[in-house]
Amino acid sequence: MRAIVVGAGEVGFHIAERLSQEGHDVVLVESHRNRVRMVEERLNVLALEGSGAQAETLEQAGIRGCSLFIAVTDVDEVNLVACLLAREYRVPTKIARVKSIGYTGQRAVLNAEKLGIELLINPLEAVAQDLINISRHVAALEVAEFADGRIFFVGYPVADTNPVCGLSLAELRELQGMYPFLVAAITRGTQTIIPRGDDVIEAGDHVFLVMRTTDLPSVRYLFGFEKREVRRVFVLGGGPVGFRVAEHFEQAGLDVRVVEADRTVCESLADRLGRSVVLHADPTDVATLLAEGLAQADVVVAATDREETNILASLLARRHGARRALCLVDRPAYVSLVPTLGLDACISPRLSTASAILKYVRRGGILNMATIEENQAEVLEVRIPDKPAWLGTPLKALAFPAGAIVGAVVRGDDAFIPSGDTVLTPGDRVVVFALPDAVVRVEDFVGAP
Amino acid sequence: MNLRALAKVLGALSVFLGGVLLLPLPLSLWDGDGTWPALLGSAGFAAALGAGALRATGKGKPELTHREGFAVVTLGWVVFGVLGALPFRISGAVPTLVDAVFESFSGFTTTGASILTDIEALPRSLLLWRALTHWIGGMGIIVLGLAILPMLGVGGMQLFRAEVPGPTADRLSPRIQDTAKLLWGVYVGLTAAQVGLLLLGGLDWFDALCHSFATMATGGFSTRNASVGAFGSAYVDAVVTLFMFLAGMNFALHHAVLTGRGWKALKNEELRVYVGVTLGAILVLVVANAWRSYPGFLDNLRYSAFQAVSILTTTGFATADYEGWPFASQVLLVLLMFVGGSAGSTSGGMKVSRVMLLAKHGVVQVWSLIHPRGVRRVKMDGRPVPEAVLQGVLGFFALYLGAVGAGALGMAMLGVEPVTAVSAVISCVGNVGPALGGVGPAENYAHLPTAGKALLTFLMLLGRLEIFTVLALCFPSAWRR
């Protein structure tokens, strides 16, 4: 498959890397010479210098045979025009990144449908949605829902106070009779593995579990996480992301406090928000925030547009008693730094956007997808096609691709965690956890296009 | 100040009033009550005065800036009030000129306070004129002028804003003249509906018409000494209660509902509070009066609801002498005089939306003590209220209380006893009508000292034009070029 990516910014670079790793022909169009050079040095893709909004450049990039077109430059209008051009060349799938809510909001006059673009993705929306998902679930590092919310995928950090710390998976399995869940992966340091029975959970690990959504409370109990609901949320930074997050939690009926250093932004927030408390203060001004109840915060979301401030502010919040701190960080160097600082999760607009785009690209046989841990692995929801060659074989005898594991099966209205004896039938939807190099093989195995 | 333009516009208004003064003339001739020379003379005087002013100022469209706007509105009302008093005085029905002017201003400002000791002794033509002053003053003489006098078109929004009650003025249509016509259309329609319903209740056409004029204008002049209570009909009480309530609503809402822009308009926050205040006031009165005034619940509800709505909308009709009610009821009624109806209605008082903004502003102030760094805005209908509007409301509140305080002191200095002095001033600034003490629903204003009547006349005008418009004229800089 040939894919054209316009814009070699962080999102574009990342997507090109992923697509080329999976064996696609990728052409990257970028207008800055330095970036073109950097792409040529670091990625196995064809880099073209030029504007993605010009037909000439796109012809050079081979748009006639192209089946996937992704425009992710920093300028909304360039992305839209590039996609409109791609539409003229009858590219089947076109994706544009737009930052303006004017195109992606519910009341958008000119929406994706009218523009004839398959997907308009708003990075701020994507990141706000990720922040919201993670903050809703106590202690979670990553969360994703599958099979219409019936299957839940969640990542937890393990500390030495945790009841499961030091147990091997075989020992854990004895408990699974009561609480059916599957340990899909363990991340230790920078390495993600799919564990076997003799692997032991250690302090500092991140474990990733697949379970039925209804079993979530008992699993949380097993892992020793308190049942306390999220009640008070501090949002640091009242930019578009902060506003979306605050608006969401306000509508969910939580006690929301938004901290913003700019007076005019504060006033505009106060105009648009309802019950939320808008505070005019610096996000790192701890004395003021403590007076406003930072110590009792269940979640602190640091979403200013300065990454350093986000890291510092969330560290301070944790230090003064906030129960969780989520942090918006985009620079790859910082993203890998955050787990070592003791922050609960970091969200990167670049990764959020890239995974939302990849999720869309993979649709077809794949119904739903989530990426975890700086894209070290993916969780896919796939439908078993009508007549696979391996029909009737139980899971333990199946030559399932190495680096991938079946986490859950949804059959009709029933969702369950499979055992080795489970036999997959056509029409089942399975939730598969896969390391990056196994993704394509999983797709091939289940016969997804 | 462009005095030429001012005189021209006032002249036009005066000629117009001359025309209106002819309306009761056919009734006077029909009844043969002998007031036709008074009516005709007044009309002729007004028309001659106006024509003279128009002639003296020559041709050309008057240029009205916002300064002339204040003057036109205030002096326009003075012209109407003074010329409208002529029939009362010339016919001899009212003993002094001050009394006549008081009655006329009370009519045009929709106050409904009267110096007549025996209303039923007046000829029908004069009673009709009394009701007409209400009806014309209710929707506003300038709004009426905008609708029919083309010369007012330029700078009309200034005039409109200076006269329409409430912190902000709604525009129903891009052209201000069309807005004025729409508002008058709704007003006429509702009046006609009430006349129909009252006729069904057995009133004759004269009583029905006069009471409808007084109800829709939230005025309160009746043709009977015992006010609406004279009819002794629960049906009439109910119809009048309903239409007083409707007259206290923002007319822009009536227009929205009548033109089918749906019930969505009724989600309006001020309307909900207005309904809430009305129901709350009725509830408190019912509870307080159940104690000793009305043993039967239905009687209690009938009289309590009527009086609550009558006072809240600043109409001032009475079906009961509430001075016999428990003290709690009386004090509540006085408090309701401060509130008044909705902005953009025909009622007086401070208006529900201003009271709401004051309350919300107070809440924000207390909230700011708890959250010193917090930023919070006062909102109405989910939208932030501009700082300027809020400042205006605070200033209005201060001036309103100042007017009440100064007026009450002035009345007391003229030797009026305290309860009467204070309540009469509250009632007149709020354009209500009846008050407590010597000027309760069963009494009238005739016995007050002449200077006191003059003071109250000024306060009625101050209240009707919402203070700012009138006070702006007191600044010398408003008159300088």
Interface residues (C-beta under 8 A of the other chain):
Chain A: R263 C266 E267 L269 A270 D271 G274 V277 V278 L279 H280 A281 T288 A291 E292
Chain B: H371 P372 R373 G374 V375 R376 R377 K379 G382 R383 P384
